[in-house]
Amino acid sequence: MPLTRAWRRRRPPPPGGARAGGERGARGPRAPPPTRAHDGNFLTTFEWNTGVNPPVFGIAVLAYGTIVSSIIAMVIAVPVSVAIALFLTHYAPRRLRGPIAYVIDLLAAVPSIVYGLWGALILVPHMNGLFGWLNDYLGWTGIFSWQGGAARSMLTVGILLAIMILPIITNVSREVFRQVPQMHEEAALALGATRWEVIRMAVIPFGRSGIISASMLGLGRALGETMAVATVLSPDFLIHGSLLDPGGGTFAQNIASKFSEATEFGRDALIASGLVLFVITLLVNGAARAIIARRKEYSGANA
């Protein structure tokens, strides 16, 4: 203790003395907020340029791209994942369950950058046929119209995200279906139900809350995916009416591509956009918890 007190007495003051400390205290952390110190609306501006004076940036395109790509991924991944989980637990022979489950576990452990490279080198070139078919038969809707060009669009990103989150949803759903009480299934079989009727009346109602939880885990990864989206997507700050038009952006992709070259103010703006992504994820998780709590009482999970 005496040595510590002596060291404190002889420690030299910081450069600038009390004035430097006062300036730091007056400035505060990351002040002023970047959402106020720019020429435009943070929520509706279709541009991101923090290097000009005055800076102009907004999250409209990023929010649209993040939500649309995640919805596409969920629409594709959830039904396929639940079907695979049901096949593994109720239809697949015992000798096939282990190898298939092992492959799915391996897919869940693949890094994001590997998915991104696979998507850029293999998935994107093979999407032209699908895009042409969608344009021929569904182009009249406007959502699936295609003018040609590289298939680096929101639909491609959604398909890639669906492949990435499919192992997560499948593994959790499979474990939930394995917890179904055997008495429920045997009672349904005793009443003359077929195997599919057993699944529809006993397995899925019991595991509904688990399916929702698994879907939210997958949605969380889809919302925050960075490297795979940055590798596949051709970013721009336009909202395209067609899912096949190249371009768009997401929160995570924009942060990853601009953070290293951004100024201090630009980094503050990127952090603000990350906060918006955090709020979106928080709202989604809150909604999922409310749905699970509402269905838990009559799903059979407490039986």
N, C-alpha and C positions, 0 to 999 in steps of 0.2 A: 504493500500500500504506500509506504513513503516514496519508493522509486516512482510509482505511478503518478503521485501528486507532483513530484519534482519535474517529471517529464512534461506534465500538463502546464506547469508554470513556465518552462523554458521553450515550449513549442512556439515557433514563429507564427505570426498572424498570416492569414491567407492574403494573396496579392489583391491590392485594392482595399483591404481593410473592411470596415463595416459597410462601406459604400457598395462594394461588390455584392456582399450578402444581401443588402437592402434591395439592390436591383433585381437579384434573383427572386427574392420574395415578392417584389412588386410585379414581376413579369408573370410568375406562376407557370404551371405546366401546360405547354402547348396552347398558349393564349396569343391572340384571340382565336375563338373557334373558327376553323376554316369554312364551316357551313354558312357563316355570316360575311366573311371577307372575300366575296367574289361577285362577279357580275353575272347573275343568273339565279335560277331557282334550283336548289340542291335536289329536289325531288322530281322535277319535270324537265330539266335541261337535257338535250340530246347531244352532249359534247363533253369531252374531258380534256381540257387543256389548261394545266396549272402553271405553265411556263410563260404565259403572256401577262401583260399588265393592262387591265385587271384580269385575273384568272377567271376562266369560265369552265364549270364542270357540273355534272349532275348524274344521278343514279338511275334515271328512267330506263335506259337501255339495259343496264346491268341487272336491275330488278326483274325486268321482263325476261331476259335471257336465262337468269337463274331459275325463275319459277317455271318457265315453259320447258326447259330441258329436264328439270326434275320431274315434272308431271309426265312427260313422255317416258322417262325412265321407269317411273312407278307403274304406268299403265302396261308397259311391256313386262316388267320384272315380277310384279306381284303374282299375277295368275300363273306364270310359268314356274315360279318358285314354289308356290303352294302345290301345284300339280306334281312337281318333282318330289316334294316332301311326302305327299300322299302315296306316290308310287313306291318310294323307298320304305315306307312304314306298313303298307297294306297290300301291295301288289308284287313287288320285286321278289324273286327267289332269294333265299338266304345267301347263296354264293355270289350274287351280284350286289347285294347291299353294301358290303364292305368296300369293294373297289370303287363303286360310284361315289359313296360318301367320302372316300379318301381323295378322289379327284376334286370334288367340290371343296373340301378343306384346303387343298393346294391352291385352287383358284382364289380363295379368300385371302391367301397370304402373298399373292403376286403384287409387287409394288405398282404404284400408280403410273410411274414413268414407263414401265413395261407395257401396260395397257395403252398408254398414249402412243408409243412407238408402233405397236401393233395396229392401232387404229389409223395412224397416218400412213403407214406403208402397205397395209393389207385391206383394212375395212374401207377407207375412203375410195380407192380405185374400184372396188367391187360394188359400190353403192350406185353407180351410174345406171345399171340395169334396173334396180328398184326405183330410182327416181324417174326413169323414163316410163316405167309401167304406171306409177302413181300419176304422172302427168297425163298419160293417155286416157286413163279411166276415171281419175278423180281431179284432174286439173281444173274442171269447170267450177269446183268449189272455191278456188283461189288459194286455199290453204296448201294444196299440193301441186300448184303450178310451178313449172321448172323451165327456165330460160337457157339451160346449159351451164357449163362451167364446172369447176371442181366441186365435189360433194362435201364441202366443209361447212355444213349448215347446222341448224339447231336439231334437225331430225337425226343427223349422224351423231351429234354429241349425245342426244337422248338415248340412242341405241347403245353407244359405248358405255354410258353410265348404267344402263340396264344390265349389261354384261358384268359390270363391276360390282353392282349391289346384289346380283342374283345369288351368289354363294352365301352372303350374310343372311338374307331372308330365308333361304332354303334351310340352312343349318338351324336357325332358331325355330322355324316352323316344324322341322322334323323332330326336334326335342320336345316341343309342345305336344305334338300328336302322339309321341311315345308315352306321354303321361296320362293319356285318356284312361279312365278306370276300365278294367277288363269287364267288369259287371255290366257297364253300359252297352258295350258291344255284344256281349253274350245275350243280354236281354232283348236287344233288337233282333239278333239272329233267331232267338227262340220264338219270336213273334212272326217269323217268316220273312224278314227283310233280306233283300239281296245285299251284296257287299257294298255297292254304291249307295244304297239306302241307309246302310249302317253309317257310312261316312257322312252322308248328308244330314242324318238325324242325330247322331251321337258324337262323331269326331269333330266336325267343323263347329257346331255350337259350343262344344267344350273349349276348343282352341281358338275361338274368335278373338279373344283379347290378346292371346299370344301372337296371332297373325298380325294384329294391329301394331303390337310392340315391335315385331320384326320389321314391319314395313316402315315404321318410324326410324329404326336404326339405319335401314337402307336409305331412307330419304335424307337423313342427316349427312350421310356420306355424299349423296348426290348433290346436295346444296353446297357443300364445302369442298368439292373436288377441284383440284387446282391443275396439276401437271398434265393430266390426261386431256383436260379440256383445252389448256393452252397449246398443246401439241397438235390437236386436231382442228380446232376452230380457226377461221379467218376473221379476226376481230375487226369490227367497225362499230360506229355509234349511230346505227339506224335500226329502227324496229321494222322488220320485214313482215308483210302480210302472209307470205308463204313460208312454210317450214323448210322448204327445199332451197331457198335462196341463200347463197353463201354470206356469211357475216353474222354479227351479233356479238354478245359479250356476257360474261358473268362476273359476279363480285370477285370470286377467288382468282379467276383468270386475269382480271384487270389488275389486281394487286400484285400478282406474281410477275406480270410482264412490265409493270411500270415502277415498281418499288425501288429497284437498284439504281435507276437513272433519275429518280425524282428529287426535287429540291426539298428542303425542310418543310416548306408549306405544302408541297405536293404529297409528301409522306403523311402529313397531318390529314389531308383530304382523303387519302387512301385508308387511313385508320378510321376516319368517319364512315366511309363506305363499309368497312368491315364491321363497324358497330351496327349498321343497318342489317347486315347479314345475320349478326348475332340476334337481333330483335326478331327477325323473321323465323329463325330456328327456334327461338324461345316460344314464340306464338304457336308454331307447329307442334312442338312437344307438349305445350299446355293443352292444346286441343286434343292431342292423342291421349293424354292422361285422363281428360274428362270423359272421352269416349270409353276408355277401358274401365273407369270407375262406374260408368253408367251400365255397362253390359256385364260386369263381373257378377252381379247378384243372380242373374238368371242364365248365365252361360253354362253352369254346371261345374265351374272351377272350384266351388266350395264344397262339392259333394264328396 
